[in-house]
Amino acid sequence: QFTLSQDDRSKGKRRLRRPQIGALYATLAHWSTTDTDATIVMPTGTGKTETMLALLVCAQLRRVMVVVPNAALRNQIAEK
């Protein structure tokens, strides 16, 4: 079971933020009508890495392609 929960730092809980949840729902909605690839584009600092990891778990994906401009970002994602 997977539950999408919004961040509530007032209660000391770190969860997904609104842009991340929106991106997950948009991707899942896309895949509800087609099995074609989806591209997620989000601004810097909105949590793309956490969104990608949540999508891997939520949608039970076997693989995902991540395109990054340099080795430092690739390594950061691989460590997570």
C-alpha positions, 0 to 999 in steps of 0.5 A, a space after each residue: 500500500 502506498 499513501 501520498 501524504 503532504 508535508 506537515 512540518 508543524 507536526 514534525 513530519 517530513 513528507 512530499 510537498 505539494 509540487 511533488 504530489 501534483 507531479 505524481 498525480 499528473 504522471 499517474 493520470 497520464 498512465 491511466 489512459 496510455 502506456 506511453 512515456 512521461 516526462 516530468 519537468 519541475 523547477 530547481 529545488 522542488 524535489 525532483 529526485 524524491 518525486 522520481 523515487 516516490 513514483 518508482 515505488 508508487 507505480 511499481 516501475 521496473 526502470 526509469 530513465 533520468 537525464 542529468 547534465 553532469 556526473 555530480 548530479 548522477 552520483 547524488 541520485 544514485 546515492 539516494 
